[in-house]
Amino acid sequence: METVDETPAAPGTEESKNHVLEQYDSKIAYYWKTSQANKRAYKRTRWSTTVLGALVTLVSSLSSSSFVKEAHLAVAFAVLTPLFAASLAIAGGLSQAFQWGAAWSDAAITATRLEKERNRVALTPIGQFDPLKEMALLDDVILTETQGFFQRLLGSGGGPVKTDSKPGGD
């Protein structure tokens, strides 16, 4: 069994820089994965809403036509219309509750911002590299996105008030 040294890397070393870059890589991968999942959910619910809306209109219009009554399909159409309408309401409600479109956008923007910061960190010379400052910046980006997510999902006013604290307790 391999043991892992949990002591933090010394400031300004290649080891500390690699640790920060690994943290960025991990968060970037998470946000791109989340972005793709929200994109799929957004597209599915938009597609479902469009198709179900059209089906409700079509089935309710056809239910009053004479060929449906003559073919004894009136009961089927009478059942299908509210089923499609309920399905449409469910798809719309889920889309509204989870806001997959906004979540997709926010995750993609956060991943892109993290990539930008990761590139800056990767190109920072070791002599100018401050791992505490860089980890604080990464944590602030994640915290800001997380607060935005919960405020969008649950309404504004929730969570702690963001302060402009500096790393190191200044």
C-alpha positions as CSV (number, residue, x, y, z in Angstrom):
1,M,0.0,0.0,0.0
2,E,1.4,3.3,-1.0
3,T,1.5,6.1,1.5
4,V,0.9,9.7,0.5
5,D,2.6,12.6,2.1
6,E,-0.1,15.0,3.2
7,T,2.2,17.9,4.1
8,P,1.7,20.9,1.9
9,A,4.4,21.8,-0.6
10,A,6.8,24.6,0.2
11,P,6.0,28.0,-1.4
12,G,7.6,28.7,-4.7
13,T,8.7,25.2,-5.5
14,E,8.0,23.1,-8.5
15,E,6.1,20.7,-6.3
16,S,3.8,23.4,-5.0
17,K,3.2,24.6,-8.6
18,N,2.4,21.1,-9.7
19,H,0.0,20.7,-6.8
20,V,-1.9,23.9,-7.8
21,L,-1.9,22.8,-11.5
22,E,-3.4,19.4,-10.5
23,Q,-6.1,21.2,-8.5
24,Y,-6.9,23.3,-11.6
25,D,-7.0,20.3,-13.8
26,S,-9.3,18.5,-11.5
27,K,-11.8,21.4,-11.2
28,I,-11.6,22.1,-15.0
29,A,-12.5,18.4,-15.7
30,Y,-15.4,18.6,-13.2
31,Y,-16.9,21.8,-14.7
32,W,-16.6,20.5,-18.3
33,K,-18.3,17.2,-17.3
34,T,-21.0,19.1,-15.5
35,S,-21.4,21.5,-18.4
36,Q,-22.0,18.5,-20.8
37,A,-24.5,16.9,-18.5
38,N,-26.5,20.1,-18.2
39,K,-26.3,20.7,-21.9
40,R,-27.8,17.2,-22.6
41,A,-30.5,17.8,-20.0
42,Y,-31.3,21.2,-21.4
43,K,-31.6,19.9,-24.9
44,R,-33.7,16.9,-23.9
45,T,-36.2,19.0,-22.0
46,R,-36.4,21.7,-24.8
47,W,-37.0,18.9,-27.3
48,S,-39.5,17.2,-25.1
49,T,-41.4,20.5,-24.4
50,T,-41.6,21.2,-28.2
51,V,-42.8,17.7,-29.1
52,L,-45.2,17.4,-26.3
53,G,-46.7,20.8,-26.9
54,A,-47.3,19.9,-30.5
55,L,-48.8,16.6,-29.6
56,V,-51.2,18.1,-27.1
57,T,-52.4,20.6,-29.8
58,L,-52.6,17.8,-32.5
59,V,-54.4,15.2,-30.3
60,S,-56.8,17.7,-28.8
61,S,-57.7,19.0,-32.3
62,L,-58.0,15.5,-33.8
63,S,-60.2,14.3,-30.9
64,S,-63.1,16.5,-32.2
65,S,-62.8,15.3,-35.7
66,S,-65.5,12.9,-37.2
67,F,-63.1,10.1,-38.2
68,V,-61.9,9.7,-34.6
69,K,-65.5,9.4,-33.4
70,E,-66.4,7.1,-36.2
71,A,-63.4,4.8,-35.5
72,H,-64.2,4.7,-31.8
73,L,-60.9,6.3,-30.9
74,A,-62.6,9.1,-28.9
75,V,-61.7,7.4,-25.5
76,A,-58.0,7.0,-26.6
77,F,-57.8,10.6,-27.6
78,A,-59.6,11.7,-24.5
79,V,-57.0,9.9,-22.4
80,L,-53.9,10.9,-24.5
81,T,-54.6,14.6,-24.4
82,P,-54.3,15.0,-20.7
83,L,-51.4,12.5,-20.5
84,F,-49.4,14.6,-23.1
85,A,-50.4,17.8,-21.3
86,A,-49.3,16.4,-17.9
87,S,-46.0,15.2,-19.5
88,L,-45.5,18.7,-21.0
89,A,-46.1,20.3,-17.5
90,I,-43.6,17.9,-15.9
91,A,-40.9,18.6,-18.6
92,G,-41.5,22.3,-18.2
93,G,-41.5,22.2,-14.4
94,L,-38.2,20.1,-14.3
95,S,-36.6,22.5,-16.8
96,Q,-37.6,25.5,-14.7
97,A,-36.7,23.9,-11.4
98,F,-33.2,22.8,-12.4
99,Q,-32.5,25.5,-14.9
100,W,-30.2,23.3,-17.0
101,G,-29.6,26.0,-19.6
102,A,-28.2,28.5,-17.1
103,A,-26.3,25.7,-15.3
104,W,-24.8,24.6,-18.6
105,S,-23.7,28.2,-19.3
106,D,-22.3,28.8,-15.9
107,A,-20.3,25.6,-15.9
108,A,-18.8,26.2,-19.3
109,I,-17.9,29.8,-18.3
110,T,-16.3,28.6,-15.1
111,A,-14.4,25.9,-16.8
112,T,-13.1,28.5,-19.4
113,R,-12.1,30.9,-16.6
114,L,-10.3,28.2,-14.8
115,E,-8.5,27.2,-18.0
116,K,-7.4,30.8,-18.4
117,E,-6.1,30.9,-14.8
118,R,-4.4,27.5,-15.1
119,N,-2.5,28.8,-18.2
120,R,-1.4,31.8,-16.3
121,V,-0.2,29.7,-13.4
122,A,1.6,27.3,-15.8
123,L,3.5,30.2,-17.3
124,T,4.4,31.9,-14.1
125,P,8.1,31.6,-13.3
126,I,8.8,29.7,-10.0
127,G,10.5,32.8,-8.5
128,Q,7.2,34.7,-8.9
129,F,4.9,31.9,-8.0
130,D,2.9,32.2,-4.8
131,P,1.0,29.0,-4.1
132,L,-1.1,30.4,-1.3
133,K,-2.3,33.2,-3.5
134,E,-3.0,30.9,-6.4
135,M,-5.0,28.4,-4.3
136,A,-7.0,31.2,-2.8
137,L,-7.8,32.5,-6.3
138,L,-8.9,29.0,-7.3
139,D,-11.0,28.6,-4.2
140,D,-12.6,32.0,-4.8
141,V,-13.6,31.2,-8.3
142,I,-15.2,27.9,-7.2
143,L,-16.9,29.6,-4.2
144,T,-18.3,32.3,-6.4
145,E,-19.7,29.8,-9.0
146,T,-21.2,27.7,-6.2
147,Q,-22.9,30.6,-4.5
148,G,-24.3,31.7,-7.9
149,F,-25.6,28.2,-8.5
150,F,-27.5,28.0,-5.2
151,Q,-28.8,31.6,-5.5
152,R,-30.1,30.8,-9.0
153,L,-31.6,27.5,-7.9
154,L,-33.0,28.5,-4.5
155,G,-33.4,32.2,-4.8
156,S,-31.2,35.2,-3.8
157,G,-30.3,36.0,-0.3
158,G,-29.1,32.6,0.8
159,G,-25.7,31.7,2.0
160,P,-23.0,33.7,3.7
161,V,-22.1,37.3,2.7
162,K,-19.0,37.4,0.5
163,T,-16.2,39.4,1.9
164,D,-13.0,40.6,0.2
165,S,-10.7,38.8,2.6
166,K,-7.0,38.5,1.6
167,P,-5.1,35.2,1.9
168,G,-2.9,35.2,5.0
169,G,-5.3,37.1,7.2
170,D,-4.4,40.6,6.2
